[in-house]
């Protein structure tokens, strides 16, 4: 037996209005990316005059050629990959190891409230830029990849998110593992972690986006441009035609075709591509991870 759902005129109008509103919202999210891409491949005169709106004017790849032709670009890209992989792995490990004991009750972990107050205080207040820089310098981490990785290895928000997720974990499963002879470490990494993939995927996405997009630490902690991560490197790119150096006709033509607006747009577009590639694989876990770790029943 098939049930046929009849719709009144009012419900159809409401449905069409919902579709229209959602389409507008989707367009408002997609348009900035499309505008950035269109600006990055438009000619210098159109970009500087603000003529680019919905489509590129005077197609050119000069901005991308300028970025990719420099070997520093690939070096910075590789540094950002290292930073994102190492930083995300370390942040995830630290967050899991901190969140698991903090998810226990005060009876099971007597110092729980003390550590929670310390975490909340550190999340609301920081030591300031100068003490942070002096600390990194005293550990001789300047101009190393570890200066970019260790500085943000304890994301308090991610710890709280995982902590709440672990608190909602059924006690019966953990008790069964303990009865079978599993210790705390084995219980954590063979029982709790595999069953917490939605929350862990969400935290991984947060950490990965942070390490990939962050540029200020590289600007402050790296004195050598060859050690800049990608975001710091592209922040320093500026179209500059030298007047004290003789240029070949081809070099002068290439530089004269570049626009700072198009180059900036190309920087932004290149920098978001890796995250756009990774996000679809973790998106299905994102909402469930946030909801499951945001509240305590």
Secondary structure as GFF3:
##gff-version 3
##sequence-region A 1 297
A	DSSP	alpha_helix	9	40	.	.	.	ID=ss1
A	DSSP	alpha_helix	44	49	.	.	.	ID=ss2
A	DSSP	alpha_helix	62	69	.	.	.	ID=ss3
A	DSSP	alpha_helix	71	102	.	.	.	ID=ss4
A	DSSP	alpha_helix	112	124	.	.	.	ID=ss5
A	DSSP	alpha_helix	129	138	.	.	.	ID=ss6
A	DSSP	alpha_helix	145	150	.	.	.	ID=ss7
A	DSSP	alpha_helix	156	167	.	.	.	ID=ss8
A	DSSP	alpha_helix	171	179	.	.	.	ID=ss9
A	DSSP	alpha_helix	184	187	.	.	.	ID=ss10
A	DSSP	pi_helix	188	192	.	.	.	ID=ss11
A	DSSP	three_ten_helix	194	196	.	.	.	ID=ss12
A	DSSP	alpha_helix	197	213	.	.	.	ID=ss13
A	DSSP	alpha_helix	216	221	.	.	.	ID=ss14
A	DSSP	three_ten_helix	225	227	.	.	.	ID=ss15
A	DSSP	alpha_helix	230	235	.	.	.	ID=ss16
A	DSSP	alpha_helix	249	256	.	.	.	ID=ss17
A	DSSP	alpha_helix	260	294	.	.	.	ID=ss18
###
